Amino acid sequence: MTSESDIEVRGEGLIALAASLRLARLGHRVTLVAADPSWRSRARRPLSGELPPVLEVPAAWRDLFGKSGRNMDAELARDGFTLTEAPPVLHRMEKETLALPTERAAQIAAVRTHWSPDVARIWSHLLDRADEAWQARRALGLEYPVAGALRGGDLPRALAGRHLTDGCDDLPALLRAVVGHLGPVAGGTRAGRGGTPLLADLAVPRVFGRWQLTRLDDGSATTLQPLLDALDRRLGARGVEVAAGPPRRPDLVIDTEPPRRRFGHDRPFLAPTVRLTRSPDTAPGGRRAERGVEHSVDHTPAGPVLHWSWSEQGQRATLTHDHTRPVRRPDLGRAIDSTAAWRRRPPLQWIRDDGAPVLAASPAAHGGPEPWAQLLTGALAAYLSHERLTGQDVSPHNRAVGADGRLRRH
């Protein structure tokens, strides 16, 4: 079969967007079946109204632009935007406050100054564990697909622990909360729960940084909508048809909708209650507020409450993710409240649907529901689909693959 195959991609989120762009660049005719694409500002629930205005793993976004034929920084600059480094996160618990820098050495120095060298050493060891967890997790559903059931014995030692806060007993209460509240924030759990794979989320900001989208003319921050708009334009440029209904009979289908299955003893993912408010852009005394994104986390006994605040078009916007009032989101899969629950998330697997092969690739898979993780799941879905249709492995781990994502000719 030639590379010019008809592919149907089902879904309204980032996985569908990422898979469609990559497959169109590889020469396939792609129809993206989405009645209400969430990446568009006119959607019923625009993705940019819920996504934090701070970007993690920008490499995943840059690679998607590159694999669709454009440079991300150039596209943003054309629209009047750029990426700048986001400031540290401010963590609060009762009367204690700590600004935790992104970079490792600065983070350890902040902990040493706030508490003691002994606490800094414990934190340093924990960061080492987080790095090991990230290296292990990225090979299981992020850089390589999990194509079948994961058994406990299949897991590397870095992911084999029972709980992400193992070894945190000697940390101060605020630092224990920083780690423990990764459960609700990244794993959709209740406060006090969370599987070891979530420890990787402590490493991600330090490995890739934290970035904000700012205007070139005045340096003010904004939501990620301009980034999503630029990707939406790439769909048109690459000839992807966005349709509300299915196309003619396709050669292959990628279904990014969540599998309809029971969770058994596992709990469904719990997402935060999201609220976006706007107020006059002034600080006490009439001073204009800072233009960068201010990110703070209130660690409460019932769970974390995250705030992002930024100046935009004469107003101060504040996005709140309240994990003390969680909302059931079965479409995001199992809550990762244990390592076993993460292991039981569905693999990227082939099924049959009316004769055409169907690849199930959703946020419920092992990659996870984080925005950058969904982009990487979309990439894996594209690689698997192209290989199924053509026999060509165009994943970046194949050294014969060029920068455009195609096999080099020898």
C-alpha positions in Angstrom: 0.0 0.0 0.0 1.3 3.5 -0.9 1.8 6.2 1.7 -1.2 8.1 0.1 -3.8 6.3 2.2 -7.1 7.6 3.5 -6.9 7.9 7.3 -9.7 8.9 9.6 -8.8 10.5 12.9 -11.6 10.7 15.5 -11.4 13.1 18.4 -11.6 16.8 19.4 -8.4 17.1 21.5 -4.6 17.4 21.2 -4.0 13.7 20.4 -6.2 13.9 17.3 -4.6 17.3 16.3 -1.0 16.0 16.7 -1.7 12.7 14.8 -3.5 14.4 12.0 -0.7 16.9 11.3 2.0 14.3 11.3 0.2 11.9 9.0 -0.7 14.6 6.6 3.0 15.7 6.4 3.8 12.0 5.7 1.6 12.2 2.6 -1.6 10.6 3.7 -5.1 12.0 3.1 -6.4 12.8 6.5 -9.9 13.5 7.7 -10.2 14.7 11.3 -13.7 13.9 12.5 -14.4 16.4 15.2 -17.8 18.1 15.8 -16.4 20.7 18.1 -12.6 20.9 18.1 -11.5 22.0 21.5 -8.4 23.8 20.3 -10.5 26.4 18.6 -11.4 29.5 20.5 -15.1 29.2 19.4 -15.5 25.7 20.8 -18.2 25.2 23.5 -15.4 24.6 26.0 -12.2 26.1 24.5 -9.1 24.2 25.6 -7.2 27.4 26.2 -9.8 28.4 28.9 -8.7 25.4 30.9 -5.0 24.9 30.0 -2.6 26.6 32.4 -0.9 29.6 30.6 2.5 28.0 31.4 4.0 25.6 28.9 5.9 22.5 29.9 7.9 20.3 27.5 7.9 22.9 24.7 10.0 20.4 22.7 6.8 18.4 22.1 5.1 21.5 20.6 8.2 22.5 18.6 8.5 19.0 17.2 4.9 19.0 16.1 5.3 22.3 14.2 8.5 21.0 12.7 6.9 17.7 11.6 4.1 19.7 10.0 6.6 21.8 8.0 7.0 25.0 10.0 9.2 26.5 12.7 7.2 27.2 15.9 9.1 30.3 17.0 8.8 31.8 13.5 5.1 31.1 13.4 4.6 32.7 16.8 6.7 35.7 15.9 4.6 36.2 12.7 1.6 36.5 15.0 3.4 38.8 17.4 4.2 36.3 20.2 7.2 34.6 21.7 8.1 32.2 24.5 9.8 33.5 27.6 10.8 31.7 30.8 8.1 31.6 33.5 8.9 32.6 37.1 9.1 30.2 40.0 6.1 28.6 41.6 5.0 30.0 44.9 3.9 27.2 47.3 1.8 28.1 50.4 0.7 26.0 53.3 -0.9 27.6 56.4 1.5 30.5 57.2 4.5 29.0 55.4 5.5 30.2 51.9 8.3 28.9 49.5 9.1 30.1 46.0 10.5 27.0 44.4 12.7 27.7 41.4 12.7 25.5 38.3 16.4 24.8 37.9 17.8 22.0 40.1 20.7 23.9 41.9 18.5 26.9 42.5 15.8 24.7 43.9 18.1 22.9 46.3 19.6 26.3 47.4 16.1 27.6 48.1 15.3 24.6 50.3 18.6 24.9 52.1 18.1 28.6 52.8 14.5 28.0 53.9 15.2 25.0 56.1 18.6 23.4 56.5 21.4 21.6 54.7 20.0 18.3 56.0 16.6 19.0 54.4 18.3 20.1 51.2 20.2 16.7 51.0 16.9 14.8 51.4 15.3 16.9 48.7 18.3 16.4 46.4 17.9 12.6 46.8 14.2 12.9 46.0 15.0 14.9 42.8 17.4 12.0 41.8 14.5 9.6 42.3 12.2 11.8 40.2 14.8 11.9 37.4 14.9 8.1 37.4 11.1 7.9 37.4 11.0 10.2 34.4 13.6 8.2 32.5 11.6 5.0 33.1 8.2 6.5 32.4 9.2 8.2 29.1 10.1 4.8 27.7 6.6 3.5 28.6 4.0 5.3 26.6 5.8 8.6 25.7 8.8 7.8 23.5 7.8 4.2 22.8 4.2 2.8 22.8 2.9 0.4 25.3 1.3 -2.1 22.9 0.1 -4.7 25.4 -0.8 -5.3 29.0 1.9 -4.2 31.5 2.6 -6.6 34.3 4.2 -5.7 37.6 7.4 -7.5 36.7 7.7 -5.5 33.5 8.2 -2.2 35.4 11.7 -0.8 36.0 12.7 -0.4 39.7 12.2 3.4 39.5 8.4 2.8 39.0 8.0 -0.2 41.2 7.4 1.7 44.5 4.0 1.7 46.2 3.4 5.4 46.6 5.0 8.6 45.2 5.7 9.9 48.8 7.7 6.9 49.9 10.9 8.2 51.5 9.4 11.6 52.3 8.7 11.2 56.0 11.7 13.3 57.0 10.7 16.3 54.8 9.0 19.3 56.2 5.2 19.4 55.8 5.2 21.9 52.9 7.7 19.8 50.9 5.7 16.6 51.6 2.7 18.4 50.3 4.6 19.5 47.1 5.3 15.9 46.4 2.1 14.3 47.6 -0.2 16.8 45.8 1.2 15.6 42.5 -1.4 12.9 43.0 -4.4 15.2 42.5 -2.6 17.5 40.0 -1.0 15.0 37.7 -2.8 11.8 38.5 -6.4 12.7 39.1 -6.4 11.2 42.6 -7.8 12.2 46.0 -5.4 14.1 48.3 -2.9 11.7 49.9 -2.8 9.2 47.1 -0.7 8.8 44.0 1.4 6.2 42.2 5.2 6.2 41.9 5.0 7.1 38.1 3.7 10.5 39.1 7.1 11.3 40.6 8.2 11.9 37.1 6.1 15.1 37.0 8.5 16.5 39.6 11.3 16.2 37.1 9.6 17.4 34.0 9.8 21.2 34.7 13.4 20.9 35.7 14.3 19.0 32.6 12.4 21.1 30.1 11.7 24.4 31.9 8.5 26.3 32.3 7.5 28.8 29.6 4.9 31.5 29.1 3.5 32.9 25.9 4.1 36.7 25.7 3.4 39.5 23.3 6.3 40.9 21.4 5.0 44.5 21.6 4.6 44.9 25.4 5.8 41.6 27.0 2.4 40.8 28.5 1.4 37.2 28.9 -1.6 35.4 27.4 -3.3 32.1 27.2 -2.0 29.3 24.8 -4.7 30.1 22.3 -2.3 31.8 19.8 -0.2 28.6 19.8 -3.4 26.5 19.2 -4.5 28.9 16.4 -1.1 28.5 14.7 -1.5 24.7 14.8 -5.0 25.0 13.5 -3.7 26.9 10.5 -1.2 24.1 9.9 -4.2 21.7 9.5 -5.4 23.7 6.5 -2.0 24.2 5.1 -1.4 20.4 5.1 -4.8 19.7 3.6 -6.4 18.0 6.6 -10.2 18.1 6.3 -11.9 18.8 9.6 -15.4 17.3 9.3 -18.3 16.7 11.7 -19.0 13.2 10.2 -17.0 10.3 8.9 -15.5 10.4 5.4 -15.6 7.7 2.7 -14.4 4.3 3.8 -10.9 4.9 5.2 -7.9 2.6 5.0 -7.2 3.1 8.7 -8.7 4.8 11.7 -7.2 6.4 14.8 -9.7 6.7 17.6 -8.6 9.1 20.3 -11.9 8.9 22.2 -11.6 7.1 25.5 -12.4 3.4 25.6 -15.8 2.6 27.0 -15.0 0.2 29.8 -15.6 -0.4 33.5 -12.9 0.6 35.9 -13.3 -2.4 38.3 -11.7 -1.5 41.6 -9.9 1.5 40.1 -11.3 5.0 40.4 -11.9 7.3 37.3 -9.7 10.3 36.9 -10.6 13.3 39.0 -10.1 16.7 37.3 -10.2 20.0 39.2 -13.0 22.5 39.1 -11.8 25.2 36.7 -12.6 28.9 37.1 -11.4 31.9 35.0 -12.0 35.4 36.4 -10.9 38.9 35.3 -10.5 42.1 37.3 -8.9 45.5 36.8 -5.2 45.3 36.1 -3.9 47.2 39.1 -2.0 46.3 42.3 -2.6 47.9 45.7 -1.9 51.6 45.6 -2.7 51.9 41.9 0.5 50.2 40.8 0.2 48.1 37.7 0.5 44.4 38.3 3.5 42.4 37.0 3.0 41.2 33.4 4.4 37.7 33.8 2.4 34.7 34.8 2.3 34.4 38.6 1.8 30.7 39.6 0.9 29.8 43.1 -0.3 26.7 44.9 -2.3 26.6 48.1 -1.7 23.2 49.8 -4.8 22.5 51.9 -5.7 19.3 53.8 -8.4 18.7 51.2 -6.0 19.1 48.3 -4.1 21.7 46.3 -5.6 24.8 44.8 -3.6 26.2 41.8 -3.7 29.8 40.6 -2.3 31.4 37.5 -2.6 35.1 37.3 -1.4 37.4 34.4 -2.0 40.8 32.9 -3.8 40.8 29.6 -5.4 43.6 27.6 -5.9 45.9 30.5 -7.3 43.2 32.8 -5.9 40.8 35.3 -6.9 37.3 34.5 -6.8 34.5 37.1 -7.2 30.8 36.2 -7.9 28.5 39.2 -7.7 24.8 39.3 -9.4 23.7 42.5 -8.6 20.1 43.4 -10.6 20.3 46.6 -13.7 20.2 44.4 -12.9 17.5 41.9 -15.0 16.5 38.9 -15.1 12.9 37.6 -13.5 12.6 34.1 -13.7 9.0 33.0 -12.5 10.1 29.5 -9.1 10.7 31.1 -8.9 7.1 32.2 -8.0 5.6 35.6 -6.9 7.8 38.5 -3.2 7.1 39.0 -3.6 6.6 42.7 -1.3 3.6 42.7 1.4 2.2 40.4 -0.9 -0.8 39.6 -3.7 1.6 38.5 -1.3 3.3 36.1 -0.1 -0.1 34.8 -3.7 -1.0 34.1 -4.3 2.0 31.8 -5.1 0.8 28.2 -2.3 0.3 25.8 -2.1 1.7 22.2 -3.7 -1.3 20.5 -5.2 -2.3 17.2 -8.8 -3.3 16.9 -11.1 -3.9 13.9 -14.0 -1.7 13.0 -16.1 -2.5 9.9 -13.0 -4.0 8.2 -10.6 -1.1 8.7 -7.9 -1.4 11.3 -8.5 1.0 14.2 -5.8 2.2 16.6 -7.1 3.1 20.1 -5.0 6.1 21.3 -6.5 8.2 24.0 -5.6 10.3 27.1 -6.5 7.3 29.1 -3.4 5.4 27.9 -0.1 5.2 29.7 1.2 8.5 28.3 -1.2 10.3 30.5 -3.6 13.4 30.1 -1.0 16.2 30.4 -1.1 18.4 27.3 2.5 17.5 26.4 1.8 13.8 27.0 -1.1 14.0 24.6 1.1 15.5 21.9 3.5 12.6 22.4 0.7 10.0 22.3 -0.5 11.6 19.0 3.1 11.2 17.6 3.2 7.5 18.6 -0.2 7.0 17.0 1.0 8.6 13.8 4.2 6.4 13.7 2.3 3.2 14.3 -0.3 4.0 11.7 2.2 5.0 9.0 4.2 1.8 9.7 1.0 -0.3 9.5 0.1 1.2 6.1 3.6 1.3 4.5 5.9 -0.9 6.5 8.1 2.1 7.1 9.3 3.0 10.6 9.5 6.8 10.7 9.8 7.1 14.5 12.8 9.3 15.7 14.5 6.2 17.1 15.0 5.0 13.6 18.3 6.6 12.6 17.4 6.5 8.9 14.7 9.1 9.6 15.3 12.7 8.5 14.3 15.9 10.1 11.0 16.0 8.1 10.0 12.7 9.7 10.5 10.7 6.4 12.9 7.9 5.7 16.1 9.1 4.0 16.8 7.7 0.6 20.2 6.0 0.2 
